[in-house]
Amino acid sequence: MCHSLTELSPWLSVQLPAASALTPSIVRRVAIYNRFDCCQDRLSPFAVWVGASFGDIDSSTSTMCGVYN
């Protein structure tokens, strides 16, 4: 669970542990849950990227796997 203050471009990066030095983590599914009690519009727009390293977005080693506007 996370929360950000009002920002123009908030972001969150999560680093998953690798199975070994030569075997990266495998991401099969990403689930995003929004709050139900209020403020649902705060989660829009957003994009989900899976990349090779911490903070890796919009590069040759990352893939956009979800977007909501």
C-alpha positions in Angstrom: 0.0 0.0 0.0 1.3 3.4 -0.8 0.2 7.0 -0.9 1.7 10.1 -2.4 0.9 13.8 -1.7 -0.4 15.9 -4.6 2.4 15.8 -7.2 2.5 16.4 -10.9 4.2 13.1 -11.8 4.3 10.8 -8.8 5.9 7.4 -9.4 6.7 4.2 -7.6 9.5 1.7 -8.4 9.6 -1.8 -6.9 12.7 -4.0 -7.1 12.1 -7.7 -7.0 14.8 -10.2 -5.8 16.4 -12.3 -8.5 16.3 -16.1 -8.3 20.1 -16.0 -8.9 22.7 -13.6 -10.3 22.0 -15.0 -13.8 18.3 -15.5 -13.5 16.1 -12.4 -13.2 12.7 -12.4 -11.5 9.7 -13.4 -13.7 6.7 -11.1 -13.6 3.6 -12.9 -14.7 0.9 -10.6 -13.3 0.6 -7.1 -11.9 -2.6 -6.2 -10.0 -3.5 -2.6 -9.2 -6.2 -1.9 -6.6 -7.7 1.5 -6.1 -9.4 2.7 -3.0 -13.2 2.5 -2.8 -14.0 5.0 0.0 -13.1 8.1 -2.0 -10.7 9.8 -4.4 -10.8 7.2 -7.2 -9.8 9.8 -9.7 -6.4 10.2 -8.1 -5.2 6.9 -9.8 -5.8 8.2 -13.3 -3.8 8.2 -15.5 -1.2 5.6 -14.7 1.1 3.2 -16.5 2.8 0.0 -15.4 6.3 -0.8 -16.7 8.4 -4.0 -16.2 12.1 -3.3 -16.6 15.5 -4.8 -16.1 16.6 -2.5 -13.3 15.2 -0.2 -10.5 13.4 2.8 -12.1 13.7 1.4 -15.6 10.9 2.9 -17.6 10.5 3.7 -21.3 13.8 2.2 -22.4 15.1 -0.6 -24.5 15.2 -2.9 -21.4 11.6 -2.2 -20.2 8.1 -3.0 -21.4 4.8 -1.2 -20.8 2.4 -3.8 -19.6 -0.5 -1.7 -18.7 -1.9 1.8 -19.0 -5.1 3.5 -17.9 -6.1 7.1 -18.9 
